């Protein structure tokens, strides 16, 4: 079966654009990385106002210093089982671009780990599957010591019309 998904630039062909600083976080036993330039702030878990008819992974919105910010549960987005909120559960507020519009979205993660400076030689291309697995949201695989960190393209992970609509309710893009 042919792979019909569109993949982002691979580490092998565009390594310079993937090297840099990444904020790492965990979901269960897996560790993921976000380009640090996409991260606006990290806040503790707080009460979230549910939005009727929102997709199952959109928990609702928060009021962050007067700005309404949609909140996405990354466990739900990735099809993982829910867990109880702990004192390490937090929200990473990221800047997402959709077309020419930018907006802030919060993502719920189990735990924030650290900021890593990952060199191009330590980033492998995204594994290609038989087309049954969509990997278009993965920038590459960071090799750190003996571990692998999944480097995410947060714009692709979070891009949905529902989120754009929720963000637009608080005014024009940033």
N, C-alpha and C positions, 0 to 999 in steps of 0.2 A: 504494500500500500504506500503511495507517495505522501510525503509530508506537504500538506497544503497550508500550514500556518506560516505567517510572515514572521521572521525572526529579526531581533534587533541586531545592530552591528556586533559581530563576534569578536572576542578578544584576539583571535589570531589575525584578523584583518584590520582592526582599529584599536589596538591596545592602548595607544596614547590617551584616547578619550575615556578609557575605563579606569586607568590608574588614578589614585587619589585617596582622600579620606572618606571612610565609611563609618556610620554609626551602626553598631551591631546590637541585635536584640534577639530574644528567644521566644519561640512558640513551642512548647513542649520540649523535646530533646533537640530540636533543630535550631540552628543559629542562622540569622539572616542579616544582610547589610543593606543600608540605604546610603546613597551619596549624601555626604554631610551638607552640601549646599542646598539640598531639598528640605532639610530639617530647620524648622523655625524655633521650636522649643519643645521641652519635655516637661510634662506636668503630671502630678499624681492623679490617680483615678478619682473622678468626681461624679456627682449625680448627673445623669443624662436624661433629657426630656425626649420621650418616645415620639416618633412621628408616625401617624396612622398610614397604613399602606406602604410603608418603606420596605425595601427588600430585606430578607432575613439577616443579612450581614450588616445592615445599617442600623445601629442601635438607636440613633436619634441625633439630637443636637445639644451643644452646650453653649452657654454665654461666656465667652472668654474676653473679658475687658470690653464689653459692649459689642463684640462681633459674634454673630451666630456661626458656629463651626460644626459641620456634620461629623459624626463619629462612626467609624467602621471598625467592627470586630474582626481582626485579622484571622483569628482562629476560624470564625464562620466563613470568611472569604475564601480560605484555603480548605474548607471542608473538614476541619478538625473538630473533635469533640469539645464542648464547652467545659470550662473549669471554674471553680470559685475564684472570686477576686481576692487577691492577697495584698499584703503591704508592698509587694514588689510590682504589682500590676500598675501600668502607667499608660499615659496617652502621649504619643509622639505627634506633634502638630507639624505637618508637612505642607509644602507649597506644591500644588498640583497644577499642571498646565493642560488645558484642553483647547486645542486650536490656538487662538490668540488670547484666550482668557486664562487668568490664573486665579486660584482660590485656595484657601486653607482648608485642610481636612485633618481630623485627628484619627489616629489609628491606635486601637487598644492592643497592647502586647503584654506578654507574661512578665518580661523583665528586660530592662536595658542593660547591655553589657559594657561596651567600651567603644572608643573611637579608634579605628585602626587606619594606618597609612598603608595601603596595599599597592605594591608596585606592579607594573604591567607584566613582569615575568611570573608573578604569582597569581595571575588571573587566567583561568582556562575557559575555552568556549563552552557555551551551554550544550550539554549532551543532546544529541538529536535522537528522537524516538521514532517510531513508525508512523507518526501522524496522529496517534491516538492521544498523545499528551501535548497540550498547548504549553509551550515554553516561551511564548512571545514576551512575557513579563519579566523574564530573567535576563540580566545583563551578562552574567558570567558566573563562574565558580571561583571564589577566592580560596587559595591554598595558604593556610596560616598554620605553621607547625605541622602537626599531623591531622589537623581538622580541615573541613571544607565549610565555607560560609557561602550561602546562596545570596548573590548580589542582585537585588531587585530593581527593576525600573518602576518606580512608584507611580509614575504617570500611567503606565499600562495596568498596573495592579488595581488602581483606584478608578480608572476611567469608566464612568457610567453616566448615563443621562440623568438618573435620579440624583446623583451627587451634584451634578452641575445645577440642577433645578433647586436643590436645597441651598446651595451656596448663593445662587442668584437672588434668593428671597431676601437676603440681607443687603442688597445693592449691587452695583457693578463690581467687576473683578478688581483685583489689587493693582 
